[in-house]
Amino acid sequence: MTFAANLLRAYRPADFDAVITCSFPFTHWALRRPANASPLQIFVTQNGDWPAYADNSEYRTFWCDGLVCTNPDYFERNSARWSCTVIPNGVDLGRFHTGADERERLGLPTDKPIVLMVSALIPTKRVEDGIKALSRMDGAHLVVAGDGPLRSDAEAMAANLLPGRYRRISLPATEMPALYRSADAFLHLSLLESFGNVFLEAWASGLPIVGHDTERLRWILADNSAFLCDTEDEGALGRSLTGAVAAGRQRNGVAHGIDRFAWPNVAMQYQQFIESLLQSR
């Protein structure tokens, strides 16, 4: 809300052909400030698509010229009402790529397989389920990059179930590519994400990915879906984790298929969508 208030002081609608936000309601309202020349209003469903289809409370005020759907099911739900397109999120392949690990510099064990979770410590991310799953594997070390209200609960569970095999780490964004390259497998246990940029970062870094098997995630990962499973099934999750750790990280070359999500390709799709809306205005 305070960001939107400051935005209003600087924002001059006539200066722009289009404005884009994924934030509702305050930034969305600010960008729709009445003006003689109003730019196109583009909304991105990065944080969910409910503003585009809900009719209760403040959602009744939602309006856009174009809706960027970050997955096909958002498109299917909203295409009859709004001008929509499907554009995935992207990843910076100049930062996230295969290569040598940096375990020693990051203070990580050099003699154990590492499973990485990049996740807030909140209930929907199911980090505690990850701890339980790793406890049923011999030797694997769990590294969690993130923080949140369940930090103490997770650390207490790990002290009991994963003594000496758990580490929570907080790193600046500049160090995240090195952290991905220092793992053997990536684990993410949210049952559903609007998109999940962490999947792209792990994929670009060459990591096999263990996640909850959904049509949306299979659409994102395509041929890199080998270790998706019903993560609520302990046996299935254990088998996928074991397989992913055994497969290990790709250390050289460009991860197959990740070019589809390179930011220049994603940016081109945004440009084409905005140009088409301007031409039909």
N, C-alpha and C positions, 0 to 999 in steps of 0.2 A: 504494500500500500504506500509506504514512504517512497519507494523507488518510483512508483507511478506519479506521485505528487511532484517529485523532482523532474521527471520526464516531461510533465506538462509545461514546466517553465522553459524548457529548451526546444520542445517539439513544435515545428512549423509545418503543418500538413501540406501546404502548397509547394514545399521544397521536394516532395517525393512522389514517385509514380506508384509505389507500393510500400506497404509496411507489413512486417511479419512478426507474429508472436506465438508462443505456445503457452502463455500465461493468462489465466482467467481468474477473477474478473477484472482486477484493477488495471493492469497494463492494457488489456483489451479495451477497456472503457477509455483510457487515456488516448489511445491511438485512434479512437473514433470521435475525437473532439470535433464538434461542428466547425466547418470551415467552408469557404466559397469553393475551394478546389480540394476535394477529398481524394487521397490516394486509395488504391485498391487495398482492401483489408484481407490479408492472408493469415489463416490460422493453421498451426501445425499441431497434430495430435500427439506430440511427444509425451505429454503427461496424461493422456487418456482422451477419449472422444466424447465424454459425457456432456460437455458444454454444447456440442453440436446437435445432440438429439434430445436432451432432457428439457422438459417444459415447466419444471417447478422452480420456485424461488428465483435467485438471480439468473439462472440459466435461461429464463424467458427473454432476457435482454441480449442473448448472443445473436450475432449476425456476422456474415463474412461474404466476400466476393469469391473466395476460393479456399477450399479445405485440402490441406496436404495430409493424407492418411499414411501413417508410417507402417501400416500392414494391410493386407487384403481384406481382413474381416471388418476393419474400420471403414474401408471403402464400400464394402457391400452394405453396411448398415446406413451409410450417409449419402450415397450417390444419388438417391432419388430426390433429396432435398437441397443439396448444395452442389456447386461446381467442384468436383473432386478429382484428385489424382493420387496415385500411390507412389511415394518417394521414400525409400528407406533412409535411415540415418547413415552416417559415413564414418570413416576412420582415417586418420592421418598416417599414411603408409611411410612417410618420412620419419616418423617417430616409432611406430609399432611395426616391428619386422622381426624376422628370424635372426639368429646370431649367437655369439658366445654368451654364457651366463655370467652373472656378476655376484654369485652367492657370497664369496669371501668378503667383498666390499660391503655388501648389505647385511653381513652378520648372520647369514643363513647356513644351515648345515650343508656340508659339501659331500657327505657320504650317505645320504638318505634320499629316497624319492620324496619330492615335495608336491603336495596338492594345494593349489591356490584358490582361495575364495576372495573376491573383491566385492564387498558387500557391507551395507549398514547393518549394525547389530540391532535389528528390529524383528518383531515376530514373523512378518511375511517373508523375510529373507532366509529363515530357517537355518541359521548358522549352527544352532544346537543340534539339529538333525545331521549336519555335516560332521560335527564332532563325534556323534554316535557312530556314523558310518565309518569314519577313519579308525575308530577304536576297534572295529572288527577286522582291520587289516594289519598285517604284521609290518612294522618298520616305517610305514609312510608317515611323513611329517606334514601337519596342516598349518598353513600360513593364512591368516585372515587379514586383509587390508581393509580397514574400516573401523568405525566406532559407532556407538549408539547406546541407548538405555539398557540394553541387555549385556553390556560388556562384562559386568561382574558375574552375572549368571553363567555366561559362556566360559569365563576363566575358571570359575569354580567347577563346572562340569569337566572342563579339559584337564584340570589338576587331578580329577578323580579317574577319568577315562583315558586320557592321553598324557600321562606324566612324561615330561621331557619331549613331547612330540607336538606341541602346540605353541604358536606364537602369533600374537596380534601385533600388527605393525601399522603405523601411520606415516605415510611418505608424501612429500610434495608431488604435484602432478608430473614434474620433470623426471622423477625417478620411477614412475609407473612402468614405462617400457622395459627398463632393466629388471624390474620385479617379475613381470610376465616371462621374460626370457630366462629367468632363474628357476622357473617351475617345470615340473614334468607333466602336469595335467591341470585342467581348470574345472572347478566345481561351482555351479550356481543353482540354488534350490528353490527360487521363487517359482510358484506354480504358474504364474502368468505375468508377463511384462508387456508394456506398450511396445517396446522394442528391445531394449537392453544393449547399450553400447559396449558393455563389458564382453559380450560374446564376440563382437568384431575385434576388439583389442586382443583377446586371447587367440582368436583364429589367426589374425595377422602375425602374431608372435609365434605361430607354429604349434600351439597347444591343442591336444585332443580335449574335447569339451563334453562334460557330463552335465546334463540339465534335464528338466522335466519335459517329457515328450508331448508336445502339442503341435497342431498344424502350423501355428504361427511361427514357432521356433524352427520347425522343419523348413518352412519357407525361407527363413533367414539363412540357415546353415546349409541347406541343399545337400551336397555330397559330403558335408562334414558332420553328418547327423548320426554317425555310427554308434555313439555312446549315449544317445538320449534314451531315457527309460521312464517308467513310472517311478518317480523318486519317492513316492509314499510307500512303495513296496521295498522293504529292507533287503530282500534277496536280490531283486533286480538292480537296486542301487549299488549293492556290493559288487555284483558282477560287472557292472559298467565301470565302476571305479578301478577295479582290478585290471580290466582290459585297457582302460585309458592310461593307467600308470605303466603297464607293460608296453604299450605302443610308444609312449614317450613323446617328447617334443621334437618337431622338425627343426633342425638347426641351421639349415642352409636353404637358399633360394626363396622365392616368393610363395607364400601359402596358396595352394590351388584354389581359385575361385574368388579370392578376396578382392581382386581388382574391381569387381562389380560395385564395391562399397567405397572406393577411393573418393575422397572429397571432390576432386575435379569432375568426376562423373556425376556425383550427386548434385553439385552446383549447376551443371549443365541442365539437369532435369528441372531444377527450380527456375532457371532462366527461361526455358521453353514453356513452362506452365504459366509464368507471369506474363510472358510475351503473348501467349494465346489469349489470356484474359484481357489484356490491354487492347488487342485487336478486335475483340468481340464487344468491347464496352460501348 
